[in-house]
Amino acid sequence: MSFVDHLSRNEKSPLIRRFEGLIAPKTDAELEAMARTSRALTMKHFGKTIRLFAPIYLSNECINSCKYCGFSKENPILRVTLEVDQMLLEARHLLNEGFRNLLLVAGEHPKFVSTDYLERCITALAPEVPGISIEVAPMDTEEYAPLVRAGAEGLIVYQETYHKPTYAQLHLSGPKKNFEYRLETPERAYAAGFRRIGIGALIGLWNWREEVVALAMHAEYLLKHCWKSLLTVSVPRLRPAAGEFQPLDWLGDREFVQVVCALRICFPQIGIVLSTREPAELRDSLLPLGITMMSAGSLTEPGGYTGQGRDSLHHTVKGKTVALEQTPADAVATEQFAISDERSAAEIAELLRAKGFEPVWKDWDRNILAAV
């Protein structure tokens, strides 16, 4: 039985019932009590450490039509796919900033972002980057296995929305329309040997309380059935992007804090990720309340850090390349979404130290396994 069956039955354990109670409306005093509990649990299991990572966008090509995504093939945007050597230059820029955990991100387009292409990217990175994760099109276990062997240790896949009718309305065409296949992705990734698995829901596509309850159910299931892998969860909120999709529901800052605290209280040992989608002030205030992993200095367009790929930019309209008479000299590939916290990696690291936290750039090395 997979999580698809579990979600369809909607059977909620006592832990999930407790989670529902924690995200119900609270008074200020009740929320403060939750924050104290969350802070204590985070200190107990993680200490005052924050793991830092940065994304590298490999490609913004995509064959899916998704109403909310800047990379949707319907959007008339500038696109590019980085060559492996261009990706390495982006990575080395981030290595110079201190990062040792990198996340490779790409739109879903098998012509440009094939399994072979990803394997070549990972193989090229592995000698220099100890922590490599991927956030790409869902694959079968047999396709994931060579990526793990090449050096990928983490797999991130957000379900976007756990509400199947809404999922169908938002995903108009392309392989991403398959709700069940995407939902089972963490289990296939676990079978392939990834040591880290990250899940999440994109808040703003459906009722946020129902969304995070489904996410909690998914986390509970994976902790029981995929227990050899480290689990992280994230609740990113929609940000402005090409296509100008408007959120169907909104999670306010106060409720965002409440959700983070509820996740920590119910799942004391999982990682909770906070991206640069969120504003700096909120990110700062959440630091002691349950967050264990943050992105910093992020850019969400291919070649954004060093300008790689600008010579290969092309314009697409509804999935078809349209020639431009002249591409502006300062043109860049279109970003997936606009970030909110624009502080550099150095600024984030300085902030963490000022607040008594230790920024963790590296927490894993493949030589650990070689020595076993």
VENKA-V416465 format. One record per backbone hydrogen bond with DSSP energy under -1.0 kcal/mol. CO is the residue of the C=O (numbers start at 0). NH is the residue of the N-H. E is the energy in kcal/mol with one decimal. If there is no record, write none. Layout:
{{CO | NH | E} {CO | NH | E}}
This chain:
{{1 | 5 | -1.6} {2 | 6 | -3.1} {3 | 7 | -2.0} {4 | 8 | -1.6} {5 | 9 | -1.1} {12 | 16 | -2.3} {13 | 17 | -2.1} {14 | 18 | -2.2} {15 | 19 | -2.5} {16 | 20 | -1.8} {17 | 21 | -1.9} {18 | 22 | -1.6} {26 | 30 | -2.4} {27 | 31 | -2.3} {28 | 32 | -1.9} {29 | 33 | -2.0} {30 | 34 | -2.4} {31 | 35 | -2.1} {32 | 36 | -2.1} {33 | 37 | -2.8} {34 | 38 | -2.6} {35 | 39 | -2.2} {36 | 40 | -2.3} {37 | 41 | -2.3} {38 | 42 | -2.2} {39 | 43 | -2.1} {40 | 44 | -2.1} {41 | 45 | -2.7} {47 | 357 | -2.8} {49 | 359 | -3.2} {50 | 293 | -2.7} {52 | 295 | -1.3} {53 | 102 | -2.3} {55 | 104 | -2.7} {57 | 81 | -3.0} {58 | 106 | -1.6} {63 | 72 | -2.8} {64 | 171 | -2.6} {65 | 68 | -1.2} {68 | 71 | -1.4} {71 | 74 | -1.9} {72 | 318 | -1.3} {74 | 76 | -1.4} {76 | 315 | -2.0} {77 | 333 | -2.5} {78 | 313 | -1.9} {79 | 59 | -1.4} {82 | 86 | -2.5} {83 | 87 | -2.1} {84 | 88 | -1.5} {85 | 89 | -1.8} {86 | 90 | -2.5} {87 | 91 | -2.8} {88 | 92 | -1.6} {89 | 93 | -1.7} {90 | 94 | -2.6} {91 | 95 | -2.1} {93 | 98 | -1.7} {94 | 97 | -1.3} {99 | 130 | -1.9} {100 | 53 | -1.5} {101 | 132 | -2.5} {102 | 55 | -3.2} {103 | 134 | -3.0} {104 | 57 | -3.2} {107 | 62 | -2.9} {108 | 112 | -3.6} {113 | 117 | -2.3} {114 | 118 | -2.5} {115 | 119 | -2.2} {116 | 120 | -2.2} {117 | 121 | -2.6} {118 | 122 | -2.6} {119 | 123 | -2.0} {120 | 124 | -1.8} {121 | 125 | -2.6} {124 | 127 | -2.3} {124 | 128 | -2.2} {130 | 101 | -2.8} {131 | 152 | -2.9} {131 | 153 | -1.6} {132 | 103 | -3.0} {133 | 155 | -2.7} {134 | 105 | -1.7} {139 | 143 | -1.8} {140 | 144 | -2.1} {143 | 147 | -1.9} {144 | 148 | -2.3} {145 | 149 | -1.8} {146 | 151 | -2.5} {152 | 194 | -1.3} {152 | 195 | -2.0} {153 | 133 | -1.9} {154 | 197 | -2.8} {158 | 160 | -2.3} {159 | 201 | -1.9} {162 | 166 | -2.7} {163 | 167 | -2.3} {164 | 168 | -1.6} {165 | 169 | -1.8} {166 | 170 | -1.9} {169 | 66 | -2.4} {172 | 64 | -2.3} {173 | 176 | -1.9} {174 | 177 | -1.7} {176 | 178 | -1.4} {177 | 181 | -1.8} {178 | 182 | -2.1} {179 | 183 | -1.7} {181 | 184 | -1.4} {183 | 187 | -1.8} {184 | 188 | -2.6} {185 | 189 | -2.2} {186 | 190 | -1.9} {187 | 191 | -1.2} {188 | 193 | -1.7} {189 | 192 | -1.0} {194 | 229 | -3.1} {195 | 154 | -1.9} {196 | 231 | -2.2} {197 | 156 | -2.5} {198 | 233 | -1.1} {199 | 158 | -1.8} {201 | 204 | -1.1} {202 | 237 | -2.3} {203 | 247 | -3.6} {206 | 210 | -2.2} {207 | 211 | -2.5} {208 | 212 | -1.8} {209 | 213 | -2.0} {210 | 214 | -2.1} {211 | 215 | -2.3} {212 | 216 | -2.3} {213 | 217 | -2.2} {214 | 218 | -2.5} {215 | 219 | -2.6} {216 | 220 | -2.2} {217 | 221 | -2.6} {218 | 222 | -2.4} {219 | 223 | -1.2} {220 | 224 | -2.4} {221 | 225 | -2.9} {225 | 228 | -1.5} {229 | 196 | -2.9} {230 | 270 | -2.6} {231 | 198 | -2.3} {232 | 272 | -2.6} {233 | 200 | -1.3} {235 | 202 | -2.9} {239 | 337 | -2.6} {240 | 243 | -2.3} {251 | 255 | -2.3} {252 | 256 | -2.3} {253 | 257 | -1.8} {254 | 258 | -2.4} {255 | 259 | -2.2} {256 | 260 | -2.4} {257 | 261 | -2.5} {258 | 262 | -2.6} {259 | 263 | -2.2} {260 | 264 | -2.5} {261 | 265 | -2.2} {262 | 266 | -2.3} {266 | 269 | -1.3} {270 | 232 | -2.2} {271 | 291 | -2.4} {271 | 292 | -1.6} {273 | 294 | -1.5} {274 | 277 | -1.5} {275 | 339 | -3.5} {275 | 340 | -2.0} {278 | 282 | -2.4} {279 | 283 | -2.6} {280 | 284 | -1.9} {281 | 285 | -1.8} {285 | 288 | -1.7} {291 | 50 | -2.9} {292 | 273 | -2.4} {293 | 52 | -1.8} {299 | 335 | -2.0} {300 | 303 | -1.9} {302 | 306 | -2.3} {306 | 309 | -1.2} {308 | 311 | -1.7} {309 | 312 | -1.0} {313 | 78 | -3.2} {314 | 321 | -3.4} {316 | 319 | -1.5} {319 | 316 | -2.7} {327 | 330 | -1.8} {342 | 296 | -1.3} {343 | 347 | -2.2} {344 | 348 | -2.7} {345 | 349 | -2.3} {346 | 350 | -2.3} {347 | 351 | -2.6} {348 | 352 | -2.2} {349 | 353 | -2.3} {350 | 354 | -1.6} {351 | 356 | -3.3} {352 | 355 | -1.6} {357 | 49 | -2.1} {359 | 51 | -2.5} {364 | 367 | -2.0} {365 | 369 | -1.4} {366 | 370 | -1.5} {368 | 371 | -1.1}}
